[in-house]
Amino acid sequence: MEVKKESNRVSLFIDGRMVGFATFPSIEEGVVVINHTMVYPLYQGKGYASKLMEAVVEVLRETNRRCRTSCSYAASWFSKHPEHQDLLD
């Protein structure tokens, strides 16, 4: 499994094939909105969306940014991971 991290997107690859991605564009200085988390149907139900969110959290911490969520999966993920609540704006 390989995770490609960019400033406003993370992508997850298995054997060179993209299996999903998450996007989080900037909405103001130091704040992004996680607006989309997508895992392709063939790969759903295997925990890959959670891996994407973990990578998003890493990017946010590395770049000292906070987030809001408009993606229902991201909102649900944060509610189940209180250790990352400090990232919510």
MARFIMI-926318 format. One record per atom (N, C-alpha, C): residue in three letters; x, y, z. Coordinates in steps of 0.05 Angstrom, whole numbers, padded with zeros to 5 digits, always signed. Example, Ala and Ser with C-alpha at 12.3 -4.5 7.8 and 13.67 -1.06 7.14 Angstrom:
ALA+00264-00114+00156 ALA+00246-00090+00156 ALA+00264-00066+00156 SER+00257-00045+00142 SER+00273-00021+00143 SER+00258+00001+00157 
//
This chain:
MET+00017-00023+00000 MET+00000+00000+00000 MET+00018+00025+00000 GLU+00011+00044-00017 GLU+00026+00069-00019 GLU+00006+00092-00016 VAL+00014+00112+00000 VAL-00002+00136+00003 VAL+00014+00159-00009 LYS+00001+00173-00028 LYS+00013+00197-00040 LYS+00000+00221-00026 LYS+00016+00237-00013 LYS+00006+00261+00001 LYS+00013+00286-00015 GLU-00007+00302-00019 GLU-00003+00328-00031 GLU-00015+00349-00012 SER-00012+00374-00018 SER-00020+00395+00002 SER-00050+00395+00006 ASN-00067+00387-00013 ASN-00095+00387-00010 ASN-00109+00362-00020 ARG-00093+00340-00021 ARG-00105+00315-00031 ARG-00086+00292-00022 VAL-00098+00269-00015 VAL-00083+00245-00010 VAL-00096+00223-00028 SER-00079+00206-00038 SER-00088+00184-00055 SER-00076+00158-00044 LEU-00091+00136-00047 LEU-00082+00110-00037 LEU-00080+00091-00060 PHE-00057+00078-00062 PHE-00051+00059-00084 PHE-00045+00031-00073 ILE-00054+00011-00087 ILE-00046-00017-00081 ILE-00037-00029-00107 ASP-00012-00040-00106 ASP+00000-00051-00130 ASP-00001-00032-00153 GLY+00004-00006-00148 GLY+00005+00014-00169 GLY-00022+00024-00178 ARG-00044+00013-00168 ARG-00071+00021-00176 ARG-00084+00039-00155 MET-00094+00062-00163 MET-00108+00079-00144 MET-00133+00066-00135 VAL-00137+00065-00108 VAL-00161+00053-00097 VAL-00179+00074-00084 GLY-00169+00098-00080 GLY-00185+00119-00068 GLY-00169+00144-00064 PHE-00184+00165-00055 PHE-00172+00191-00051 PHE-00189+00207-00032 ALA-00177+00228-00020 ALA-00191+00248-00004 ALA-00181+00275-00012 THR-00200+00294-00014 THR-00192+00321-00021 THR-00200+00340+00002 PHE-00183+00361+00005 PHE-00187+00380+00027 PHE-00176+00407+00019 PRO-00191+00422+00002 PRO-00182+00448-00006 PRO-00182+00469+00017 SER-00164+00488+00014 SER-00163+00510+00033 SER-00188+00528+00030 ILE-00198+00537+00053 ILE-00221+00555+00052 ILE-00214+00582+00065 GLU-00193+00582+00081 GLU-00182+00607+00092 GLU-00155+00600+00103 GLU-00140+00620+00111 GLU-00113+00616+00121 GLU-00112+00596+00143 GLY-00098+00574+00139 GLY-00095+00553+00159 GLY-00118+00535+00163 VAL-00138+00536+00146 VAL-00162+00519+00149 VAL-00170+00507+00122 VAL-00175+00481+00122 VAL-00185+00467+00099 VAL-00212+00455+00104 VAL-00225+00447+00083 VAL-00250+00432+00087 VAL-00247+00405+00073 ILE-00251+00384+00089 ILE-00249+00357+00078 ILE-00276+00353+00064 ASN-00276+00355+00037 ASN-00301+00355+00022 ASN-00306+00329+00007 HIS-00287+00311+00006 HIS-00292+00286-00009 HIS-00273+00264+00000 THR-00284+00242+00007 THR-00269+00217+00012 THR-00281+00196-00005 MET-00265+00184-00022 MET-00275+00165-00042 MET-00258+00140-00043 VAL-00271+00117-00040 VAL-00257+00091-00045 VAL-00273+00077-00066 TYR-00260+00069-00087 TYR-00274+00056-00109 TYR-00288+00030-00100 PRO-00311+00024-00111 PRO-00328+00002-00102 PRO-00314-00025-00097 LEU-00296-00032-00115 LEU-00282-00058-00112 LEU-00266-00059-00086 TYR-00258-00036-00075 TYR-00241-00036-00052 TYR-00255-00027-00026 GLN-00281-00022-00028 GLN-00295-00013-00004 GLN-00298-00035+00017 GLY-00301-00027+00042 GLY-00305-00046+00064 GLY-00279-00059+00074 LYS-00256-00048+00066 LYS-00231-00059+00074 LYS-00214-00040+00091 GLY-00227-00018+00100 GLY-00213+00001+00118 GLY-00196+00022+00103 TYR-00198+00023+00077 TYR-00182+00042+00062 TYR-00190+00071+00066 ALA-00216+00076+00070 ALA-00225+00104+00075 ALA-00212+00114+00101 SER-00211+00097+00121 SER-00198+00104+00146 SER-00168+00110+00142 LYS-00155+00094+00125 LYS-00127+00099+00119 LYS-00124+00126+00106 LEU-00143+00133+00088 LEU-00142+00160+00075 LEU-00144+00182+00096 MET-00162+00179+00115 MET-00166+00199+00136 MET-00141+00201+00153 GLU-00129+00179+00159 GLU-00104+00180+00175 GLU-00083+00196+00160 ALA-00081+00193+00134 ALA-00062+00208+00118 ALA-00069+00238+00117 VAL-00095+00244+00116 VAL-00104+00272+00117 VAL-00095+00284+00143 VAL-00099+00270+00165 VAL-00091+00280+00191 VAL-00061+00285+00192 GLU-00045+00267+00181 GLU-00016+00271+00180 GLU-00009+00297+00165 VAL-00022+00301+00142 VAL-00016+00325+00126 VAL-00024+00350+00142 LEU-00047+00349+00154 LEU-00056+00373+00170 LEU-00036+00379+00193 ARG-00027+00358+00206 ARG-00009+00363+00229 ARG+00018+00373+00218 GLU+00028+00361+00196 GLU+00053+00369+00185 GLU+00053+00398+00175 THR+00030+00408+00167 THR+00027+00435+00156 THR+00014+00454+00175 ASN+00009+00445+00199 ASN-00003+00462+00220 ASN-00029+00475+00211 ARG-00047+00458+00201 ARG-00073+00468+00192 ARG-00095+00454+00208 ARG-00119+00466+00207 ARG-00143+00455+00220 ARG-00163+00449+00197 CYS-00185+00436+00204 CYS-00204+00429+00183 CYS-00233+00431+00192 ARG-00249+00433+00172 ARG-00278+00430+00175 ARG-00285+00406+00157 THR-00309+00395+00161 THR-00317+00372+00144 THR-00343+00378+00130 SER-00344+00373+00104 SER-00369+00373+00090 SER-00375+00345+00079 CYS-00355+00328+00081 CYS-00358+00300+00073 CYS-00369+00284+00097 SER-00391+00270+00093 SER-00403+00255+00116 SER-00385+00234+00127 TYR-00369+00221+00110 TYR-00350+00201+00121 TYR-00330+00214+00139 ALA-00319+00237+00131 ALA-00298+00250+00147 ALA-00310+00259+00174 ALA-00334+00270+00173 ALA-00347+00278+00198 ALA-00351+00254+00217 SER-00360+00232+00206 SER-00364+00207+00222 SER-00337+00197+00233 TRP-00317+00198+00216 TRP-00290+00188+00224 TRP-00280+00205+00248 PHE-00282+00231+00246 PHE-00273+00248+00268 PHE-00288+00242+00294 SER-00314+00236+00292 SER-00330+00231+00316 SER-00321+00205+00329 LYS-00308+00187+00314 LYS-00299+00161+00325 LYS-00269+00163+00333 HIS-00256+00185+00329 HIS-00228+00188+00335 HIS-00223+00214+00351 PRO-00231+00213+00377 PRO-00229+00237+00393 PRO-00200+00248+00396 GLU-00181+00231+00391 GLU-00153+00239+00394 GLU-00145+00260+00372 HIS-00163+00263+00352 HIS-00157+00283+00331 HIS-00176+00306+00331 GLN-00193+00308+00352 GLN-00212+00330+00354 GLN-00199+00358+00353 ASP-00174+00359+00362 ASP-00160+00385+00363 ASP-00156+00397+00335 LEU-00159+00380+00314 LEU-00156+00390+00287 LEU-00181+00403+00276 LEU-00203+00399+00289 LEU-00229+00410+00279 LEU-00230+00440+00285 ASP-00238+00455+00264 ASP-00241+00484+00267 ASP-00269+00491+00276 
//
